Amino acid sequence: MGEQPIYSTRAHVFQIDPSTKKNWLPTSKHAVTVSYFYDSTRNVYRIISLDGTKAIINSTISPNMTFTKTSQKFGQWADSRANTVYGLGFSTEHHLAKFAEKFAEYKEAARLAKEKSQEKMELATSPSQESPGGELSSPLTPVTPPSMENINGTDDSGETTPTSETRPEPSQNALAFTHSPTMTKHWEAELEALKGNNAKLTAALLESTANVKQWKQQLAAYQEEAERLHKRVTELECQSNQSPVIKSQKAELNQTIEELENTLRDKEEEMERLKEELENMNDLMEQKDSLTQKLEETELRGRVLEEQLSGAEQRLEENQEEQESFRKSLRTLLELLDGKIFELTELRDTLARLIEEAS
């Protein structure tokens, strides 16, 4: 899809109370990610925020919007399409200033894109006002083309109102011109032009229908991918549940080391006692050598076990860090996919309305 996030921050989200229009109602229990999205195919900027899988902000930026700072860490803007006022509470004044700066930047970009697209549409759809060969212009009332706002789906009401004008009664001079061969050719040319425009509109409608089918397929693919990722998250959570087993092994190793240390201390005490006995009894020399050898083996085993414990602790920490990083990446991807699914659903509804209105 052509829509991508271009700036993100974190803030507490609020909406104005629809009944009182004065009090703020929190829509998130904690700070959530608030992102600016840009649709390069439609030249549209939107503000989107998700709380889990629920879209709590879905506001399309229009040139008549204004972001107002009401305090050092709070700002708001009104969305006439959603018939509400959004409020954002930031952790620092810098974050609020950065968000307001981006709002003004993307608002100006949306205004320029809208003006540019309107100019292109006017140049492409404006009918000729002069007849060939210097003849009189056609007395027919020209068909008013739909505005760019309605085509791009950025108008406030989402509906187009057909214009009706009363055709003036032709004068006697006009009636005389209609019987001339030149005017007959002119009317035929006008009729052919109208047929060409009708064919173009029909082709555009068919293309839109084909695009809706393609978007449905893409939506199904995204849903399957989201389901697969949900299953993967479940598997990773099951794997993370195995960490108590590692902790249990670590506890057993610690207990073994303590037992070996106690044994080592006992051996040291025994060695000291044997040394004292050796001063009095030369017969115990062989026993002393044997005990010394056992002590060295015990110390070697203790060092090996300490190295094993250190390696196990390091591997445990690395596994925990990898699992935490992977879970964060999956959550971020899920939020992005949920946003894409929601946007595709909204786009499908908009196209369906346009098709119904066209038919």
C-alpha angles and dihedrals in degrees: 000000000000096000116096135166112257102176133013136184138160126251144144110264125221137175129202116257104257092211100050101020086211111073125072119233117203113231096185129048092213140011112300135187115274114192139186112224127196123203105204093189093057100024089235128147120204138180111222132178128175128200099198103309095337119099106223094171125035106154125158112214113235129183092251095058122106129197111213127196107218096176140358093281105019133077137169144190135189123237111199093188092057090037092227145094120240124210129194127198114201131197094231138023090238092061091051092050091049092050092049091049092052090046091056092045095051092041090057090046090051090050093051092046091050093050092047093050092047091052091051091049093048091050092047098045105032109116122228112266097199130066119228117264094024094289123151117285119256113274091212116114107247118240110253109237118228113262121251090246092063093044095050092043094240101118120112100240100036090222134095123224114214115229119229122197128180112244109233118239110259116247123233091260091053091050089052092052093050091067095055119101091235093058090045090057089046092053090048090052090049090050092050090049091052090049089051092050090048090052091050091050090049091051090048090051092050090048090051090051090051090049090052090055091048091049090050089055091048090049090052090049091050090049091052090049091049091050090050091050091049089055090048091052089051090052091049091049089052089050091049088055087067091069092090088063090057090047089051091051090049090052091050091050091050090050091049091051091050090050091049091048090051089048089049091053090049090051091049090052090048090049091053090050091050091050090055090049090047091063088060101031123044088183091075095063094099092049090050092054090050093051092046090055091050090050092054091050090050091051091049091051089049092054092047091051091048091053091048091050092049091050092048092050092049092049090048092053092047092049092049092049092048092049092049092048092048092049091052091050091049093049091051091049091048091052090050093047092047089051091050092049091050092048092049090050091050091047091050091052091049093050090047090054091048091050091049091049092047091050 
